[in-house]
Each structure stands twice: as C-alpha cells, then as structure tokens.
C-alpha cells in the first residue's frame, strides 16, 4: 500500500511522540501500556471509519458517540437476559437503526448534517439518560468478554473483528462503485446527480454503515468495560472528526484516507496516554484533541489560500 506524504508524516510524528513520552515517563514504553493504547483505540477506530465515509461525502455526524452509548445499553440489557452472541449482534443492529434515523432526518429531510445530527445528539443523550435511570449499568456478565477476548491464532477475536471491519470498508471504497460514487458526491453533489449517480442512496447507505460501525464499537465497549456510563461516548465524535481530518480526509468532502484515519487514531491515543502518564490531568485530553483539530483545519485553510493565490498569480 503506497503511503502519501501526509501518512508518512503522521507515522513519524506518532513515533516521535512515543519516544518523547518514553523519556518523560518510565511507564509509557511497557508492553502493558502499549496494549492499553491499542485497546483504547478500538472503539474510536471503528467510529472513525464510519466518520471517514460521512466526511468524505461532504457531511459530518456529531451524534456517533451517543449512538454508541445507546447501542451499548441495548447490548448490556440483552447480555443480562439472553445469549451473549445475540447481545453482540444487537449492537450493530441498533447502530444501523440509529443510522437509518439519521439518514431520514438528514437526507430525506434535507437538513444540513451538522444541524440534524446535533439535534439527534440531544435526543439520544436524553434517551440514554432515561434508559439508564440516572445510574450506571454495571456488573454485566463476562460471557461476551470471554468470547471476544478469546485468542484466535494468537490474536483476540475482537481484534480480528476490527481488522475485518477496516478491510471491508477499504474494499467497499476501492473495489465497488460505492467508493467512486461517495467521493463524487463529496466533490459536488449537483454534478454527481447530473452524472447519474444515485446520490440519495449513497448518502443513506453511508449513514447506515456509520451506524453499524458505531454499534460494533458498542459491542466492543461492553466486552471490555462491562458497564455503561451516563456520559459514555461524550467526546468520541470530536475525537473521530479530529482523527479523520488529521489523517488527510478533506473536511469539505471528496477525498479520504483510511490508513490516515488509522494513524490519526493512534496519534491521538498516544498523545492522550502519554500526557496522562506524564502527570497532565485527563481534563486536558479534550483540549489537546480540540487543539489538534483546529491546527489541522487552520493549516489546510492556509494551504487552500496559497493554492488559490498561486492560480490567480
């Protein structure tokens, strides 16, 4: 796989950050901590995959973190009363249902995605609070955890699932008409419609895929933590957007980089983990994420202005 200059730079920055934090904290460069970073990247990577598709088509979804929380509640409820495999499947199904609702609001309702999903964020957040009754859902059985953490060829089943999800999205973008249609719609929806591309269907499918990945992230979350907090997923949308844009997907749509998204997720988690081990309060992790996002957007805006200036000159 050919790496772009942006992806090479991200990899170099991530390695440099890891070396720096290893010097600042003796606990950073340990096997247990590296596994912790990878484990903490799981849900964000799945959600960021879906966000990559949404942003590539020229949209944005700020409700993804809370959708994961609602799906996690559904998984937890079934885990206490039904088969763990039924509970595992419930996560992606619940996420797809939420994705369908998002598509109905944004696509068929012709509402700007950031406005529509912001409204849905409030609805899902209140709904999750009501479902939880103002309390954590905790003490869940460990059957799902045992199944997804069981090693298959030396690698946990959960890791295989995440890799398969990443590979499926990559194949959809590279080997099916969906990928071309998605980027065409992101570049210019009007031109894509004139070219005969089924833009409405593409947008609906994108929100469904994003919802499915949010639900899959919910299943992984329950398998790892075995509880559902009232604030679960609160910062995931911001982190996902930051990782996607950091990875090279243009915020205005029309381009994407799945490898860049993966590297963006790892860089964010390395920064958050390293700052925490270096004694920086966890409250500042969101500040770092926001600052990284603003820095990337500012640099891209400056680059666009320079390109326009060169064309005019």
C-alpha positions as CSV (number, residue, x, y, z in Angstrom):
1,X,0.0,0.0,0.0
2,X,1.5,3.3,-1.1
3,X,1.7,5.9,1.7
4,X,1.1,9.5,1.0
5,X,3.3,12.3,2.4
6,X,0.6,13.1,4.9
7,X,0.5,9.5,6.2
8,X,4.3,9.3,6.4
9,X,4.4,12.5,8.4
10,X,1.7,11.2,10.7
11,X,3.6,8.0,11.3
12,X,6.8,10.0,12.0
13,X,5.0,12.3,14.5
14,X,3.4,9.3,16.3
15,X,6.8,7.6,16.6
16,X,8.4,10.9,17.8
17,X,5.7,11.4,20.3
18,X,6.2,7.8,21.6
19,X,9.9,8.4,22.0
20,X,9.3,11.6,23.8
21,X,6.8,10.2,26.2
22,X,9.1,7.2,26.9
23,X,11.7,9.7,28.1
24,X,9.1,11.6,30.2
25,X,7.5,8.6,31.8
26,X,9.1,5.2,32.6
27,X,5.7,3.5,32.3
28,X,5.0,4.6,28.8
29,X,7.2,2.1,26.8
30,X,6.0,-1.0,28.5
31,X,4.2,-3.9,26.9
32,X,1.1,-3.4,29.2
33,X,0.8,0.2,28.3
34,X,1.2,-0.3,24.6
35,X,-1.6,-2.9,24.8
36,X,-3.7,-0.4,26.7
37,X,-3.2,2.2,23.9
38,X,-4.3,-0.3,21.3
39,X,-7.3,-1.4,23.4
40,X,-8.3,2.2,24.0
41,X,-8.1,2.8,20.2
42,X,-10.7,0.1,19.4
43,X,-14.0,2.0,19.7
44,X,-12.5,5.2,18.3
45,X,-11.1,3.4,15.3
46,X,-14.5,1.8,14.4
47,X,-16.4,5.1,14.8
48,X,-13.7,7.0,12.9
49,X,-14.0,4.5,10.0
50,X,-17.7,5.5,9.7
51,X,-16.9,9.2,10.2
52,X,-14.3,8.9,7.3
53,X,-17.1,7.9,4.9
54,X,-19.5,10.6,6.2
55,X,-16.9,13.4,5.9
56,X,-15.8,12.1,2.5
57,X,-19.3,12.6,1.2
58,X,-19.3,16.2,2.5
59,X,-21.2,15.6,5.8
60,X,-20.4,15.3,9.5
61,X,-22.1,13.4,12.3
62,X,-21.7,14.7,15.8
63,X,-24.1,12.1,17.3
64,X,-21.9,9.0,16.8
65,X,-20.6,8.8,20.3
66,X,-24.0,8.9,21.9
67,X,-25.3,6.4,19.3
68,X,-22.6,4.0,20.6
69,X,-23.8,4.7,24.1
70,X,-27.5,3.8,23.3
71,X,-26.3,0.7,21.4
72,X,-24.1,-0.3,24.4
73,X,-27.2,-0.1,26.7
74,X,-29.0,-2.4,24.4
75,X,-26.1,-4.9,24.3
76,X,-25.9,-4.7,28.1
77,X,-29.6,-5.4,28.6
78,X,-29.6,-8.4,26.4
79,X,-26.4,-9.7,27.9
80,X,-28.2,-10.0,31.3
81,X,-31.1,-12.0,29.9
82,X,-30.1,-13.6,26.6
83,X,-27.3,-15.3,24.7
84,X,-24.0,-13.3,24.6
85,X,-24.0,-13.8,20.8
86,X,-27.5,-12.3,20.5
87,X,-26.3,-9.4,22.6
88,X,-23.2,-9.0,20.4
89,X,-25.4,-8.8,17.2
90,X,-27.8,-6.4,18.9
91,X,-25.0,-3.7,18.9
92,X,-24.6,-3.4,15.1
93,X,-28.4,-3.8,14.6
94,X,-29.1,-1.0,17.0
95,X,-26.5,1.2,15.4
96,X,-27.9,0.6,11.9
97,X,-31.3,1.6,13.2
98,X,-29.9,4.8,14.6
99,X,-28.1,5.3,11.2
100,X,-31.4,4.9,9.4
101,X,-33.0,7.5,11.6
102,X,-30.1,9.9,10.9
103,X,-30.5,9.3,7.2
104,X,-34.2,10.0,7.4
105,X,-33.6,13.3,9.2
106,X,-30.6,14.5,7.2
107,X,-31.1,13.0,3.7
108,X,-34.8,12.8,3.2
109,X,-35.4,15.8,5.5
110,X,-32.8,17.8,3.6
111,X,-31.3,19.2,6.8
112,X,-27.6,20.1,6.9
113,X,-25.9,17.1,8.6
114,X,-24.2,19.1,11.3
115,X,-27.6,20.6,12.3
116,X,-29.6,17.4,12.0
117,X,-27.0,15.3,13.9
118,X,-26.7,17.9,16.6
119,X,-30.4,17.7,17.2
120,X,-30.2,13.9,17.3
121,X,-27.3,14.2,19.7
122,X,-29.6,15.9,22.2
123,X,-32.3,13.3,21.7
124,X,-30.0,10.3,22.0
125,X,-28.3,11.8,25.1
126,X,-31.6,12.4,26.9
127,X,-32.8,9.0,25.8
128,X,-29.8,7.3,27.2
129,X,-30.1,9.1,30.5
130,X,-33.8,7.9,30.7
131,X,-32.9,4.4,29.8
132,X,-30.2,4.2,32.5
133,X,-32.5,5.9,35.0
134,X,-29.7,8.2,36.1
135,X,-27.5,5.3,37.1
136,X,-24.7,3.3,35.6
137,X,-25.5,-0.1,34.1
138,X,-22.7,-2.1,35.7
139,X,-21.8,-5.6,36.9
140,X,-22.6,-7.1,33.5
141,X,-21.8,-10.8,32.9
142,X,-18.4,-11.7,31.5
143,X,-19.6,-14.1,28.9
144,X,-19.3,-11.6,26.0
145,X,-15.9,-10.6,27.3
146,X,-14.6,-14.2,27.3
147,X,-15.8,-14.7,23.8
148,X,-14.4,-11.6,22.2
149,X,-11.1,-11.7,24.1
150,X,-10.5,-15.4,23.3
151,X,-7.4,-15.7,21.2
152,X,-7.7,-16.9,17.6
153,X,-4.3,-17.7,16.0
154,X,-2.8,-15.8,18.9
155,X,-4.9,-12.7,18.3
156,X,-8.1,-11.8,20.3
157,X,-11.3,-12.3,18.4
158,X,-12.2,-8.6,18.9
159,X,-9.0,-7.6,17.1
160,X,-10.0,-9.8,14.2
161,X,-13.4,-8.2,14.0
162,X,-11.9,-4.7,13.9
163,X,-9.4,-5.7,11.2
164,X,-12.2,-7.3,9.2
165,X,-14.3,-4.1,9.5
166,X,-11.4,-2.0,8.4
167,X,-10.8,-4.3,5.4
168,X,-14.5,-4.4,4.4
169,X,-14.6,-0.6,4.3
170,X,-11.4,-0.5,2.3
171,X,-12.7,-3.0,-0.2
172,X,-16.0,-1.1,-0.5
173,X,-14.1,2.1,-1.3
174,X,-11.6,0.5,-3.7
175,X,-13.4,-2.3,-5.3
176,X,-17.1,-1.3,-5.7
177,X,-18.9,1.6,-7.4
178,X,-19.9,2.9,-4.0
179,X,-16.4,4.3,-3.4
180,X,-16.4,6.3,-6.6
181,X,-20.0,7.5,-6.1
182,X,-19.2,8.5,-2.5
183,X,-16.2,10.7,-3.5
184,X,-18.1,12.1,-6.5
185,X,-21.0,13.2,-4.2
186,X,-18.5,14.7,-1.8
187,X,-16.8,16.7,-4.5
188,X,-20.1,18.1,-6.0
189,X,-23.5,16.6,-5.2
190,X,-25.1,18.5,-8.1
191,X,-22.5,17.2,-10.7
192,X,-22.8,13.7,-9.3
193,X,-26.6,13.8,-9.8
194,X,-26.2,15.1,-13.4
195,X,-23.7,12.2,-14.0
196,X,-26.5,9.7,-13.0
197,X,-25.0,8.8,-9.6
198,X,-27.7,7.7,-7.1
199,X,-26.6,10.3,-4.5
200,X,-29.6,9.9,-2.2
201,X,-29.0,6.1,-1.9
202,X,-25.2,6.7,-1.4
203,X,-25.8,9.1,1.5
204,X,-28.4,6.8,3.1
205,X,-26.0,3.8,2.8
206,X,-23.2,5.9,4.3
207,X,-25.2,6.7,7.4
208,X,-26.2,3.1,7.7
209,X,-22.6,1.9,7.5
210,X,-21.5,4.5,10.1
211,X,-24.3,3.4,12.4
212,X,-23.4,-0.2,12.0
213,X,-19.8,0.6,13.0
214,X,-21.0,2.6,16.0
215,X,-23.0,-0.4,17.1
216,X,-20.0,-2.7,16.6
217,X,-18.0,-0.3,18.7
218,X,-20.7,-0.6,21.4
219,X,-20.3,-4.4,21.5
220,X,-16.5,-4.0,21.9
221,X,-17.0,-1.4,24.6
222,X,-19.3,-3.7,26.6
223,X,-16.9,-6.6,26.2
224,X,-14.0,-4.5,27.5
225,X,-15.6,-2.5,30.3
226,X,-18.8,-4.4,31.2
227,X,-20.7,-1.3,32.1
228,X,-22.4,1.7,30.6
229,X,-21.8,5.2,32.0
230,X,-24.3,8.1,31.6
231,X,-21.5,10.1,29.8
232,X,-20.3,7.2,27.6
233,X,-19.2,8.4,24.1
234,X,-19.4,12.1,25.0
235,X,-16.1,13.1,23.4
236,X,-15.9,10.3,20.7
237,X,-17.4,12.4,17.9
238,X,-14.8,15.2,18.4
239,X,-12.0,12.6,18.6
240,X,-13.3,10.8,15.5
241,X,-13.5,14.1,13.5
242,X,-10.0,15.0,14.6
243,X,-8.6,11.7,13.7
244,X,-10.2,11.6,10.3
245,X,-9.2,15.2,9.3
246,X,-5.7,14.7,10.8
247,X,-5.4,11.6,8.6
248,X,-5.9,13.5,5.4
249,X,-9.6,13.3,4.7
250,X,-10.7,16.7,3.4
251,X,-13.3,18.3,5.7
252,X,-15.3,19.5,2.7
253,X,-15.5,16.1,1.2
254,X,-14.4,14.4,-2.0
255,X,-11.3,12.6,-0.6
256,X,-10.5,10.1,2.2
257,X,-7.6,8.1,3.6
258,X,-8.4,5.0,5.7
259,X,-4.7,4.5,6.6
260,X,-4.6,8.1,7.5
261,X,-7.6,7.7,9.8
262,X,-5.9,4.7,11.5
263,X,-2.7,6.7,12.1
264,X,-4.7,9.7,13.3
265,X,-6.5,7.5,15.9
266,X,-3.2,6.0,17.1
267,X,-1.6,9.5,17.3
268,X,-4.5,10.9,19.4
269,X,-4.4,7.9,21.8
270,X,-0.6,8.1,22.1
271,X,-0.9,11.8,23.0
272,X,-3.7,11.3,25.5
273,X,-2.0,8.3,27.1
274,X,1.4,10.0,27.2
275,X,0.1,13.2,28.7
276,X,-1.8,11.3,31.4
277,X,1.3,9.2,32.4
278,X,3.4,12.5,32.4
279,X,1.1,13.9,35.1
280,X,-1.2,16.1,32.9
281,X,-4.8,15.9,34.2
282,X,-7.2,13.9,32.0
283,X,-9.4,17.0,31.7
284,X,-6.8,18.4,29.3
285,X,-7.1,15.5,26.9
286,X,-10.1,17.0,25.2
287,X,-8.3,20.3,25.0
288,X,-5.4,18.6,23.2
289,X,-7.9,16.9,20.8
290,X,-9.6,20.2,20.0
291,X,-6.2,22.0,19.6
292,X,-5.0,19.3,17.1
293,X,-8.2,19.6,15.1
294,X,-8.0,23.4,15.0
295,X,-4.3,23.2,14.0
296,X,-5.0,20.8,11.1
297,X,-8.0,22.8,9.8
298,X,-6.1,26.1,10.0
299,X,-3.1,24.6,8.1
300,X,-5.5,23.2,5.4
301,X,-7.2,26.6,5.1
302,X,-3.9,28.3,4.7
303,X,-2.8,25.7,2.1
304,X,-6.0,26.3,0.2
305,X,-5.5,30.0,0.2
306,X,-1.9,29.6,-1.0
307,X,-3.1,27.3,-3.9
308,X,-5.7,29.9,-4.9
309,X,-3.2,32.7,-4.8
310,X,-0.8,30.7,-7.0
311,X,-3.6,30.0,-9.5
312,X,-4.6,33.7,-9.6
313,X,-1.0,34.8,-9.9
